[in-house]
Amino acid sequence: MATLTIRLPDDKHERLRQLAERRSISMNKLIEELSTVALAEFDAETRFRARAALGSRGNGLILLRNLKALASGHSLQVLAEVMTQLADSHLLRPRIHVSQGNTVLPGG
């Protein structure tokens, strides 16, 4: 396991300490959890960008933009618009096709 030293403004450090206390976890565990969230977000964005490259890049970027808007507290109307755009694009391709009782992977 690696050790990491970071410099933070005192006020930010205090807020993180209070958050850890409220969650009844150590500062170390809090930073570990926050880094896990950041990496999951990065991985999700990477996957979306890869899918956009396979389909319509513009539609993939629209999806990312709308999902960010949704995550920042916009209404479910945004989600409905995203799903409509996805349904109209090639980004929602089924991963598995069933043909005459046989399961066929896309491209296979």
Residue, then its C-alpha position, 0 to 999 in steps of 0.5 A: m500500500a502506498t502513502l500519499t501526502i497532499r496539501l490542502p487549504d485549512d478550511k478544506h481539510e477541516r470540512l473533510r475532517q467533519l465529513a469523515e466524522r459525520r460518516s464515522i470513518s477515518m480521514n484515510k477511509l474518506i479519501e480512499e472512498l472519494s478517490t474510488v468515486a473519482l476513478a469510477e467516474f473516469d472509467a464511465e466517461t472512458r467507456f462512453r467515449a469508446r461507445a461514441a467512437l463506435g457509433s455517432r461521436g456527436n450523439g455520444l458527446i450529447l449523452l455525456r453532456n446531458l448526463k452531467a446536467l442530470a447529475s448536477g440536479h436537473s429534472l427528469q425531463v433531461l433524462a427523458e430527452v437523453m433516453t429519446q436521443l439514445a433510442d434514435s441513435h445507434l448508441l443503444r444497440p442490443r448486446i445480444h440478439v436472439s435468432q431462431g432460439n439461438t443467442v448471437l453476439p453482435g457481429g457474430 
